[in-house]
């Protein structure tokens, strides 16, 4: 029926919700490699802004200098089997790491329920 939620039983294997915050210039290559790995059926990527240890930078606009504290990032989300955790972290670090502060973060959370709006 329209407007109803569809609840699917979780697979026997445990799942992890993946949230990756990365530099925009690394996001497309990372998404391509993640999908090619076969661990993800789909990914969501959202432009966002980060505020933290990177401390922003100074920029110049029409001769005026101003500080940009919120820096562009991309949030990539998806779900993977929990047994792929270490491989995922290694892949993300290999592609996303530049060696500078602000390369990104990896959040892995257990999935306890899965509902579809269908």
N, C-alpha and C positions, 0 to 999 in steps of 0.2 A: 504494500500500500504506500502511496506517496506520503512523505513526511515521517515515515518510520525508520528507525535505525536497524541495521542488520548486524547482528553479533556473530562473529565467526569464532569457532573454537581455536585456541592457540595451538600451533603445531607442538608435537612432543618435545622438540628441541627448544631450548630457551632462546629468547630473542633480546637484542639490545637496540635501544633507540640511540641513534648516532646524531650528534650535533657538532658540526665542525665550523669554526669561525676562522676564516682565512683571508689573506690579502686578495684583492680583486684580480690582480694580474696572474694569480695561481689557480683561481677558481675553475675556469673552463677546462683546463688540462686535468685538474683533479677530478672533476665530474666525469669526464670521458674515461679516465682510467678506472674510476670506481665502478661505472656501469660495465666496462669491458671485463672487470674481474669476475662478474657473474654473481657477486654477493648481494647485489641490490636489484630489485625489479624496477624500482623507480626512485628518483631523488627529487627533492625540492630545494631550490636555491633562491635566496632572498637577499637583496642588497640591504645592508644595515650600516650602522656606524659604531665604532668602538671607542671607548674612553678608558684609559688606564695607564699602565706603565710606560707606554710609548710617548706620552706627554705632548702629542700634537706637534705642530710646526708653525713657523711664521710664513706668511704669504704676503704678496704685494698686489694691490689692486688699485689702478689709477694713481699710483704714487703714494698710496697710504698702506702702511704695514699693519697687518692684523694677525691675530693668533687663531689657528684652527685646532681646537682640542678634540673634536669628534672626527675620527679618521674613517674613511670608507673601508668596509669589510664586506664579506659575503658569508651568509649563514647557509650551510648545506645540511639538510636533514634526510634521514632515511632509517631503515630498520635492517639489521643483519643478524645472522645466526651468531650466538654468543661465542661459539668455538672459533670464529674468524677474527676475534678481537685483536690479537697480537699482530696478525698479518695486516689488518686495517691500519693500526697505529703506525706500523713500519712504512706502509705505502704513503700515508698522509704526511708523515715526517719527511720522507724522501722527496716528495714533490713540493711540499709547502715550505720547507725550511730554507731561509736565506742566511741565517746566522745572526739576524738582527732582532732586537726587541720588536714585538708586534707581528711575528709570523703567524700566530693564531693559537687556538685552543681546541682540544678534543674533549667532548663530553660524551660519556657512555652511560646509559641508564637502563635498568632492566624493564622490559615490557611485561606488564601484568594483565593487560586487557587490550583487545583490539576490536574497535567498532568501525563500521563503515556507514557513511551517510549515502544511502542509495535509494 
